[in-house]
Amino acid sequence: MTTSSFRLSSSASHCVSRKTILANNSRRTALPSIRLKSTDVSQAAKDTLPWSEYLAIRRGKRRWEIALTAPCVLAGLAGGAAYFGSMELDATKPIMGIDPLLFFGGATLGCMGAGYLVGPIIGSTLWRVTHRRTMALIEARDREFHQHIVRNRVDPTAQSATNPVPDFYGEKIGSLHQYRQWLRDQARYKRKSQWPENQL
């Protein structure tokens, strides 16, 4: 009787210890999975820019483009005036049927226009050089931002002189507050284009 009871107690203790080992193993396997999930979440957070930070970067890019536009316009004016001003002017010989003075003046204005177009390109290029480490994250947010703009902007075919489209490309958006204001402007435009002014 004593021997049989000893065997029963030993088998019971063996079952309990086996259950304890299995429970410990399950905890050990669960902990790495939790750690992996938390690591994946933190890695995903590192791989994306917060919208507030992205819009601030976007605002800085626009400032770079504007800052380089004025010098390029002045450089185009100075270069055009220096080049065409050094050429001999003969009022008796029209150029392409146009008075030489008017032709050279128009060409100088054309140089100013070229500077106006080139300025933002130079500003954007310099800005990209200063942000090359985060360009992949910025470009990913650019694609998402463009999708938001396309999905929420109004139909431009309904615009008129008294009801122009408000910032169709969202170029002036530089913060979350400005984005919300842009959404309100789009909604106001839709209401104004759908209903006559005397019914608003």
C-alpha positions, 0 to 999 in steps of 0.5 A: 500500500505504501509503495503504490501511494508513493508511485501515485504521489511521484506521478502526480508531482511529475505531471505538475512539474511537466505542466509548470515547464510547459507554462514557463515555455509558453511564457518565454515564447510569448515574451519574444513575440511581444517584444517583436511587435513592440519593436515593429511598432517603434520601427514603423514610427521611426520610418514615418514623419509626423504630419506636423513635422512634415508640414513644417519641412514643407513650409521650409521648402517653400521659403527656400524657393521664394528666397531664391526667386528674387535674386534670380529675377534680379540676376536675369534683369542685370544679365539681360540689360548688360548683354543687350545693352552692349549690343549696337542699336540701329533704329533704322533696322527693325529686328523681326519687324520690331523696333530694336529698342522694344525688342531688346526691352522685351528680351530683357524682360524675358531674362527676368522671366527666366530668372523667375522660373529658375529661382524656385528650381535652384531653391528646391535643389539646395533644400534637397541637399540639406535634407538628403538624409530624410528625403525617403521619408519626405517623399513618402509623405509627399505621395500621401499628401498629394493623395489627400489634396486630390481627394479633397480639392474641388472641381476647377471647371466650376471656377469663375472670376468671382469664385476662383479655386482656393489653392488648387495644389495646396501649395500654401499649406504649411501646418495642420491649422492651414490644412484644416483651413484649406479643407474649409475653403474647399467646402465653402467653394463647393457650396458657393458653386452649387448655389447662387449667391442670393440663396446662400 
